[in-house]
Amino acid sequence: MKKFTLICALVLVLAFCSVANAEVQRIRVSGDVNTYGIWDQNSSFYYDATGVNTSPDSTFWATTVGLNFDADLTDNVSARLKLVNQRIWDYDDTDTVSMDVGMAEAYVVLQEMLYEPLTVTVGRQPLYYGRGFVLGSNVIDPEGSIYSYAQLSQYDAFDAIKAELDYEDYSIDLVYSKISEGTDNNVRNKYNSRDDFDLWFVNVNKPIDAYDSEIEVYYLGLNDQDTGTVTTINPGPRGAGLDGYTVESIPHQEIHTVGARGSMVPVENLDLYGEVAYQFGDWGTSDYNAADTQIGVKTVDINSWGAEVGGDYLFADVTGVPKLGVCYTFHEGENYNNNGREQGNMDNFWTPFMRKSDTVIYGWNGRYFGNFWNSQDTSDTSWDENIHQILASGNIDPLAYWDIDDVHLGAKYAYFQFVEAPVSGFDRHAGDELDLSLTYDYTEDVQLGLVAGWFWPGSYYKADNPNNAAAADGTIATSVTGSMKVTF
């Protein structure tokens, strides 16, 4: 990573160089500066084996900065560059990257390439389809070197090539993305194609005049190839050759998702939507012998379903213009106690690039940090696997009656239930969450915000389970974030 001054200098050099090669019609500079004050109570939920919460409350400040350069060139060519800095205030005196700048977006758009309906976009770009049910977000910094409170990340793009064919009655998107190039090891170098993680996506969209509707069908392919590394399992005191087992390679994971999505406006101000997807392929997982000892890895078949249905209604003629919505999300799941010993199909719907989380506590922690509870219960599952989610939401301008329309109030209530109990025989209720948000448009360029969330653990966590004695006290998780956003 390079320091901010060096990157800015390079941007200026590139801008001047482009003048010599193509006529620059226009360059626009924009950006945002975001400041956050955050207080979290029990949000990490780490308990020791005796049920004592060992995670203290967290209080800190953070700043994220985004700087955008958009250039319109000749012959239907445009380019975008987004630079980002993310840091927690004085997080660590030894943190050498907190002032570094990363490249969140960098892509070129070629319109009417070869022939009129074709547009090609090359580079690090956002990819968001429908409601982001299977493809919508990639929040991980590709170099992993810029630390920030992950919920605040401005990284959301993919290194990809996208071809858009826009016809009069329908459109087709063809996408290829490189998720990971692999790593150096004793077997091969990181650029070898046998340890890559690749993504393919095909989307066909058909607008329908009746009820302002549209229909989409899509295919998403994920191929995480084998690492080829020598992996030792249960080596024992005398080493793998005598007391343990040695496996020469880890099998790849090849996941195919096919789905269909639709939306319509049956009456004015009522938006309805629905989506269903089927997932199949091969999943590399652990293998066990008859003595229940892990002896290596194997591949099982994937056979799972996911779905989402919901709607929003805008009360356009009511003071404050309230909006109400409800959404049900289903991701099929597996009984995780038996997952490692699975011999048949694996019924786990896996969407690592789904949209960002729907709620501020359970949705985020469960998805991006694996085991939400982070307790002794290693069978706990993540938010976007093995879950029923019912989300009710509402928004209103509460002071509109007094002709004040720059204050906005929002609320979300979410109910979470496991499809399969992570521990057999236990209740499947994961918990409930309430999120409230208040924003004030101080000026056209400055917005002040306050978001508070509370998560109540469900009966699954409260059960007398020796693996998660952690949650026996039913402690409520709380998160409060104040913010100021300045755009220019």
GIKABEL-V297001 format. One line per field, one symbol per residue. ss: DSSP state (H for helix, E for strand, - for the rest). psi: psi as a letter, one per 40 degrees, with the letter a starting at -180 (. if undefined). A space follows every 50 residues. Layout:
BEGIN
ss=???
psi=???
END
This chain:
BEGIN
ss=-EEHHHHHHHHHHHHHHHHHH----EEEEEEEEEEEEEEEE-----E--- --E----EEEEEEEEEEEEEEE----EEEEEEEEEEEE-----------E EEEEEEEEEE-------EEEEEEEE------------------------H HH-----EEEEEEEEE----EEEEEEEEEE------------HHH-EEEE EEEEEEEE-HHHEEEEEEEEEEEE------EEE------HHHH-EEE--- --EEEEEEEEEEEE-----EEEEEEEEEEEEEEEEEEE-----EEEEEEE EEEEEEEEEEEEEE--------EEEEEEEEE-------HHH---EE---- -----------HHHHHHH------------------EEEEEEEEEE---H HH----EEEEEEEEEEEE----------EEEEEEEEEEEEE----EEEEE EEEEEEE-HHHH---HHHHHH-----EEEEEEEEEEE-
psi=iiiddddddddddddddddedihhdihhhiaihhhhhhhhhfddfhiaee ehhehiihhiiihihhhhhhhhaiffhiihhhihhhihhfdhdeheedei hihdigihhhifhdidehhhhhahiihhhbefddhdigehhdefehhihd deheheiihihhhhhgideiihhhhhhhdheaihaediieeheefihihi hhhhhhihdhffiihiiihhhhhhiideihhhhgdideidddeaihhdih iihhhhhiiiiiiigdihehhiiiiiihhiaihhaiiiadefhheaiihi ihgiiiihiaiihhgdehhegihiiihhhhhiiihededdehdbihfhhh gefiiiidiecddddddefbhddfaegeeiiidfifihhhhhiiiigeed dffheehhhiihhhhhhidhhdhheiiehdaiihhiihihgdadehhiih hhihhhiadddeighddfededefhhhhhhhiihhhi.
END
